[in-house]
Amino acid sequence: MLEPTVLVVDDSPTVRKIVQMTLQREHIRVITASDGLSALTSVADEMPAVILLDIQLPRGLDGYHICQIIRKNLQFRQIPIIMLSGKDGLFDKMRGRLDSAELVQTVKKHLVNWEERIPPQYRQEGMGIRTRLRHRG
């Protein structure tokens, strides 16, 4: 059985670790990325069920640009992306006073029926997305 994966993209190692530990306590598989390029690689490799994406990222690819790239790709456009802002909302809570119940509730809401969003050719268990693309011929 395939396991849903949440991709957490944030340049702060502290935020990544807090979110990862919070979701893993709920038995949710989490992968992390610290910048836009790593995030796009993770999307291609892992086909996450949900992406938590910081708006402000280093190295020229901010959250808005990453979101646009993902939305333009037919294979990945159905992945829910939760944009995180350092100015208010869930992200501020993570930086200071994480409301872990709200985070878990938000992620779980987007994990409902996640398998229906995965293209059939990517549903084989134990095979990375890049490997699946090579096997498609």
C-alpha positions as CSV (number, residue, x, y, z in Angstrom):
1,M,0.0,0.0,0.0
2,L,1.3,3.5,-0.9
3,E,1.9,5.8,2.0
4,P,1.0,9.5,1.7
5,T,4.0,11.9,2.0
6,V,4.0,15.5,3.1
7,L,6.8,17.7,1.7
8,V,7.8,20.5,4.0
9,V,9.7,23.3,2.3
10,D,11.3,25.9,4.5
11,D,14.8,27.5,4.8
12,S,14.6,27.3,8.6
13,P,15.9,23.9,9.9
14,T,14.0,24.6,13.2
15,V,10.6,25.0,11.4
16,R,11.3,21.9,9.2
17,K,12.1,19.8,12.3
18,I,9.1,21.0,14.4
19,V,6.7,20.3,11.5
20,Q,8.3,17.0,10.7
21,M,8.1,15.8,14.3
22,T,4.5,17.1,14.7
23,L,3.3,15.2,11.6
24,Q,5.3,12.1,12.3
25,R,3.7,11.7,15.7
26,E,0.5,11.3,13.7
27,H,2.1,8.6,11.6
28,I,2.4,10.9,8.5
29,R,5.5,10.4,6.3
30,V,7.4,13.6,6.0
31,I,10.2,14.7,3.7
32,T,11.8,18.1,3.8
33,A,13.6,20.6,1.5
34,S,15.4,23.8,2.4
35,D,15.2,25.6,-0.9
36,G,13.2,25.8,-4.2
37,L,15.5,23.6,-6.3
38,S,15.4,20.8,-3.6
39,A,11.7,21.2,-3.3
40,L,11.1,20.7,-7.1
41,T,13.5,17.6,-7.0
42,S,11.5,16.2,-4.1
43,V,8.2,16.7,-6.0
44,A,9.5,14.9,-9.0
45,D,11.1,12.1,-6.9
46,E,8.4,11.5,-4.3
47,M,5.1,12.8,-5.7
48,P,4.0,14.1,-2.3
49,A,0.3,14.1,-1.3
50,V,0.6,17.6,0.2
51,I,3.2,20.4,0.1
52,L,3.7,22.9,2.9
53,L,5.6,25.7,1.2
54,D,7.3,28.7,2.7
55,I,6.7,31.8,0.6
56,Q,10.2,33.3,1.3
57,L,13.0,31.0,0.2
58,P,16.6,31.6,-0.7
59,R,18.4,31.1,-4.1
60,G,16.0,32.9,-6.4
61,L,13.0,30.5,-6.3
62,D,10.5,31.8,-3.8
63,G,7.3,29.9,-2.9
64,Y,5.2,31.7,-5.4
65,H,7.5,30.7,-8.3
66,I,7.7,27.1,-7.1
67,C,3.9,27.0,-6.9
68,Q,3.6,28.3,-10.5
69,I,6.1,25.6,-11.7
70,I,4.1,22.8,-10.0
71,R,0.8,24.1,-11.2
72,K,2.0,24.3,-14.8
73,N,3.0,20.6,-14.8
74,L,0.1,18.3,-15.6
75,Q,1.5,15.4,-13.5
76,F,1.8,17.5,-10.3
77,R,-0.9,20.2,-10.6
78,Q,-3.4,18.3,-8.4
79,I,-1.1,18.3,-5.4
80,P,-2.5,20.6,-2.6
81,I,0.0,23.3,-1.7
82,I,-0.4,25.1,1.6
83,M,1.5,28.4,1.4
84,L,3.2,29.5,4.6
85,S,3.8,33.1,5.4
86,G,6.2,34.6,7.9
87,K,3.9,37.6,8.3
88,D,0.8,35.9,9.8
89,G,-1.1,32.7,10.1
90,L,0.1,29.1,10.5
91,F,3.7,30.0,9.8
92,D,4.0,32.5,12.6
93,K,2.5,30.0,14.9
94,M,5.2,27.5,13.9
95,R,7.9,30.1,14.5
96,G,6.7,31.0,17.9
97,R,3.8,29.0,19.3
98,L,3.0,26.2,17.0
99,D,-0.7,25.1,17.1
100,S,0.1,21.5,16.3
101,A,-3.6,20.5,16.4
102,E,-4.3,23.1,13.6
103,L,-1.4,21.9,11.6
104,V,-2.3,18.3,11.8
105,Q,-6.0,19.0,11.1
106,T,-5.1,21.1,8.0
107,V,-2.8,18.4,6.6
108,K,-5.1,15.6,7.3
109,K,-7.9,17.4,5.5
110,H,-5.8,17.5,2.4
111,L,-4.8,13.9,2.7
112,V,-8.3,12.7,2.2
113,N,-8.6,10.8,-1.1
114,W,-4.9,11.6,-1.9
115,E,-4.5,8.4,-3.9
116,E,-7.1,9.6,-6.4
117,R,-4.8,12.5,-7.3
118,I,-1.9,10.2,-8.2
119,P,-1.7,9.4,-11.9
120,P,-2.1,5.6,-12.4
121,Q,1.4,5.2,-13.8
122,Y,2.9,6.4,-10.5
123,R,1.0,4.1,-8.2
124,Q,3.5,1.2,-8.1
125,E,4.8,0.8,-4.6
126,G,8.6,0.9,-4.0
127,M,9.5,2.7,-7.1
128,G,10.6,6.4,-7.2
129,I,8.9,8.8,-9.6
130,R,12.0,9.2,-11.7
131,T,12.3,5.4,-12.0
132,R,8.7,5.2,-13.0
133,L,9.2,7.8,-15.7
134,R,12.1,5.8,-17.2
135,H,10.0,2.6,-17.2
136,R,7.2,4.3,-19.1
137,G,9.3,4.2,-22.2
